[in-house]
């Protein structure tokens, strides 16, 4: 049996720290670009609305949160100019949530950071190791029954 202490921190700690480092650097990057008022679920909302406006209940369903939770987050994001509520053309009583121009700029800045982060990782680790890391992360997610190509991360 391999001595666990000789291997360093356990796997869960390393995985959690890697995620935390990424998020900390992303937040710093966004803060430097004028997005210092972000709530913890905003990125999930942006990703969910990237392709199309959604009714608040549809947004809640995609995020795996209650309709009340979605209403709260959307209200904050409306107040901060990231999303806007518009009448639903199919039902005048209903509203749809869509990205406002500030939300689109935030999403674009986050996507640029993601691409630059991966480029730096590839430069540091090499193409082969970076590809292997990406394959392993994808396999971990898929082994849990999640399709990373069609899933918005669950807001918690």
LINWOWO-V570975 format. One line per field, one symbol per residue. phi: phi as a letter, one per 30 degrees, with the letter a starting at -180 (. if undefined). A space follows every 10 residues. Layout:
phi = ???
This chain:
phi = .ddddddjed eddddddddd dedddddded edcjcccddd cedddeddce cadbdeddde dddibdeddd ddddedddec idbbcbdddd aedccbcbdd eddddddddd dddedddddd ddddcjeddd ddeddddddd ddddiccddb cdeddb
